[in-house]
Amino acid sequence: MIDTGKAFCAANNQFMNGIRDLAQYSSKDVLVENSLMKFSETLQEMTNYHTILFDQTQRSIKAQLQTFVKEDIRKFKDAKKQFEKVSEEKENALVKNAQVQRNKQHEVEEATNILTATRKCFRHIALDYVLQMNVLQSKRRSEILKSMLSFMYAHLTFFHQGYDLFSELGPYMKDLGAQLDRLAVDAAKEKRDMEQKHSTIQQKDFSSDDTKLEYNVDAANGIVMEGYLFKRASNAFKTWNRKKPDHIRRWFSIQNNQLVYQKKFKDNPTVVVEDLRLCTVKHCEDIERRFCFEVVSPTKSCMLQADSEKLRQAWIKAVQTSIATAYREKGDESEKQEKKCFPSAGSLEPGSESKEKLLKGESALQRVQCIAGNASCCDCGLADPRWASINLGITLCIECSGIHRSLGVHFSKVRSLTLDTWEPELLKLMCELGNDVINRIYEAKVEKMGVKKPQSSSQRQEKEAYIRAKYVERKFVARHLASVSLPEDGASAVPQHQEEKRHSSSERSPQADKHGATSPKVRSNDSGIQQSADDSREHLASTISANSLYEPEGEKQEASVLCDSKQLPPGLQLYRAAYKKNLPDMAEALAHGAEVNWVNIAENKSTPLIQAVLGGSLVTCEFLLQNGANVNHRDVKGRGPLHHATVLGHTGQVCLFLKRGANQHATDEEGKDPLSIAVEAANADIVTLLRLAKMNEEMRESEGLCGQPGDEIYQDIFRDFSQMASNNPEKLNRFQQSDSQKS
């Protein structure tokens, strides 16, 4: 009974735990939760009382009766055994006494003495045995009645405690019963109302859907609009999953200036558009499905389908309104940040300590914005621009960046200064140019023509017209090169002193007649060029020097030479500037219509990109590539930019060209590809890069069309070489220096 009672208490405890769990699941219903918790506490008290009852039962009945059985009855059994033994001995003495012959007097006396002693012992033991029987009987009655009386008192206490406990709970149970009666009445009334509504809905005509969805940009929870939409797959096949429509139907919402969706209720939201200001929305009538619309962002597009035409119109209007709201909110935030981060223009003067400090900082935004003029948008003047055109070298606000994207990548390549990853050579390219430099080129005739430059508050149409006239039509570029003609053979009508200087520069160029046979003088000069390019202050000084080119009064000899170079045809100007590493002059040549792949027939059909390689500047190569230079164009000797960079040992340029898709299998007129040239020159770094690129290419080919774009280790190694080429070029010249010392 005690063991079963303990199992009963354990089951009751499990039952209490279940009630508590049910109360937690009903946490949103205060009445249910409070009632269940109160009942569970009361029942738990009853279970505790029951446990106490079984403990008292064990002490009162089990312990006492076990003591009676184990001790008192054992003593009685011992006395009984002794009595039976003495009785047997007495019987034996009587038998022996009867068997003795009367003529044997000695034996008769001995048998009589034994019988007398045995009888005496028997009477003593018998009396003790009877005593033990009487004591046991008396104790048996006492122990049993005492145990049962204690057990009954324990039961009395148990039920008395239970009665008191439930007496206290009685008023609460009575109130709860009254509430349940009211709930039953309310439930019956609600049931009748629902049945009436159901009957009304059944009689309603749904032939025309009159659903009206409204959006709220000022919603308290921040959700402008939400609902289910079908989403087309974003893979290469662009399919709708017809077998499992639940795989493409998602819960979309517009919140926090973002478009997000969830697959399931508890899943984390997946962001479709990071910033609504970067996207646009449009109807899609040219696909097989109805009610479709497309949300287009700079990096991807998302095709969505609503359930009806009214739903589609509501979503499109909600997205458009959210875009407009995001512009207003971000505009106010930008003004506050501009006042906080850029209190005055004096702190951004060229050569200042704060500018130099920012130039060496970790943030791409800080490094680019510290250049003169970059603290405001190049086209509308809005403060704190977060976007940049990497082929023009300018910073842009969010709205102007969207307009630049619409021009096409052949005019402007837009990248975020905060969201995208920036290669070191791109950052240095941005630091070499800047808004002031580019505006002096592309806005040279704005004031003369009386054109009003749009402001940050101007309409988008006005900004778009101005930007298109500025960069596509180039209406405001000073056309001072129109009178200069270029002979068909590529040699320009250049003053003789400049022509001689060009030939002397060509003779001094570090291009060897044989692969790997470069002079020590040229190698050390190349190392010096890269060391100079690594210094941030040199970049700053270069930018300042570039800005001074457009000042009417130049006193330096270099400025006068460059001013003379402006009389060159655009193609030749770009060609010369590429070798001199003068990015502002190159940008001006491109603005005047220079062909980025212009071929100088007079100098072995060399291109500006090849001249940039010979000049030893990684940033110049990056600028030309960003503006569409052909990385695989070869000169009259069959050597492309990759060949020349390999011959000269320019590891950073080799890395750049391989990343831009240079053909490493192309051979020159001697039948040598870049890898064989690097092996002959014993340049371990370039050999490593070329072999890695070849291995990666073979891996992609083996994986087929669906293969990965490249091995991660390969990408990491090329990233490390790019960082070193931009920040520590002297480390990549260790082989050239050792060759120089040997020679």
C-alpha positions, 0 to 999 in steps of 0.5 A: 500500500505504501509503495503504491501510494508513493507511485500515486504521489509521483503521478500526481506531481507529473499531473501538476507539471502538465497543468503548469505547462498548460498555464504557460501555453495560455499566457495570453489568457489571464483568466485561464492562466491564473486559474490553472496556476491557483488550482495547481498550487492547491493540488500540489499542497494536497499531494504534499499532504498525501506524501506526509500521510504515507510517511506517517503510515510507514512509521506507525504501522510498518515500523512498529509491526515489523519490530513486533514480528522481528523481535517479540515473536522471535523470542517466543519462538526461541522459548518454544524451541527450548520447551520442546527440547526439555519435553523431549528430554523428560520423555526420554528420562521417563522411558529410561526410568521405566526400563531399569531392572529392580535388582540393579539398585545402582541404575535405579537410583541413577534413573530416578535422579535424572527423572527428578532433575528433568521434571524440575527443569521441565516445570521451569521451562514450561512456566517460562513458555507460558509466560512468553505466550501471555506477554506476546498475546498482550503485546500483540493487541497493544501494538496493533491497536496502537498502530491503527490508532496512529494511522487513523489520526494521520488520516484525520489530519490529512483530511482536515488539512485538505478540508481547510485548503479547499475551504479557502479555495471555495470562494474563488471557485464560486466566483470562477463558476459565475464567470464561466456561466457568463462566458457560456452565455457570451459564447452562445451569443457569439455563435449565433452572430457567427452563424448569422454572418456565415449565412449572410456571406453565403448569400453574397455574390463574389463574382467581382472581387472588390478587395481594397488594400491600403498602405500606411507609411506612418504605421506604428509598427513600421510596416507600410504594407504586408501580404502574400506574393508569389516570387519567381526563382532567382536562379539562372532558369527564372522559373515558377515552381508549379508543383510546389506553389508553397515554395514560391509563395512568401509573406512580403512586407515593406518596413524600415525602408526595406522590402523583405519576406519570410518563408515561415512565420518564425523565420528571420526576414530575408532582405530583397532590397536593402534600401528602397531608394536604390530600387524602382518598381514597374508593371510586367506585361510581357510574361506568361503570368498575370498580375506581375510586377518587378522590383529592380535594384542595382544588383538584382531584380525580383519578379513578384505576382499578386493575387489580383490586379487591385492587389498589384496596383496596391503593392506598386503604389506602396513601394513607390510611396515608400521610396519617396518617404525614404528619400525624405527621411534619408535627406534629413538624416544626411543634413544632420550628419553633414553638420556633425561630421563636416562642420567646415570646409577648412578641415579638408584642405589639401595637405592638412593633418586631418585629411592625411589621417583619414586617407590612411584610415580603414573606412572607404567612405572616409578615405574618399570623402577627404579628397577635395570636393568629395564631401558633397555630391559631384552633380547636385552638391548634397552633403555626405555622398555615400556612392561613387562612380569608379571610372570617373573617380567622383562621389555621388548622392543616392539619387544621382547614383541612380541616374548614373546607373541609367546611363549605362556602365560604359558611361558610369560604374556606380559602387557604394562606399559603405555597402560594397567591398573596395579593392586598394587600387580602386581606393587609390584611383578615387584619391587621384581624381575627385569631384573638383578635378572632374568638374573642372573638366566636365563643367568647364563651360557651365558658367560661360553657357549660362547653364544652372547647375541643379541643387540637391532640392531640384527635381529628379528630371532636372538632375537627370537632364543635366547629368546626361548633358554633362557626361553623355553629350559632354556639352560643358567640356572645353573643346580646345583640341578640335583644331589639331589633326592626327595623321593616319599613321598615329604620329601627331602634329606635335612640336619638335621638342615634345616629339624628341621628348617622346622619343627619349621617353620611349628610349628610356622605357624599361621595355627589354628586347629580350624577355627577362633581360632588364637593366638594374637601373630600370628595375630600381626605378620601377621599385621607386615608382611603386614605393612612391605609389604606396605613400598616401601623402604622395597620392595627396600631393599628386591630387593637389598637383593635378588640381593645379593643372587647371589654374590659369597661372602655373609657375612650375615647369611640369605644369607648363609641359602638361599645358602644352600636352593639352594641344595634343589629339585626345588619343595621343594625350591619353597615351602620353598621360598613361605613361606619365601616370597623370590621371587628371590628364587622362580623364580630360583626354577621355572627356574630349573623346579619346578612344581608350584603346587608341593604337599608336602605330608609330610606336609598335601599335602600343596602347595607353594600357601598355604605356601604363604598364611601362610607366609602372603605375598600378592605379593608371592601369586600373583607371584604363580598365575601368573605362573599358580598356582591352586587357588582351590587346597586343602590340606589333610584337604580339605582347599584351599588357600581361606580357609587358608586366611580366617582363618588367616584374610588375607583380601587382599589374600581373595580378590585376590583369589576371583578375580582369580576364587577361589571356595568359596563354597568348604567345608573342612573336617568339612563341613565349607566353607570360608563364614561360617569361616569368620562369626565365626571369625567375620571378617566383611571385608572378610564376605563382600567380600565373600557375594559380590562375591556370589551375583555377581556369582548369577547375572551372572548365572541369566543373562545367557551366554550373561550376563555381566562379573560382576557388576560395583559396585562389581568390584569397591569394589574389586578394593578398597580392592586390593588397601588397601591390597597393600598400607594400610594393617594395615587398614584391621587388625582392627578386629584382633587387637581388638580381640588381645586386648580383649584376 
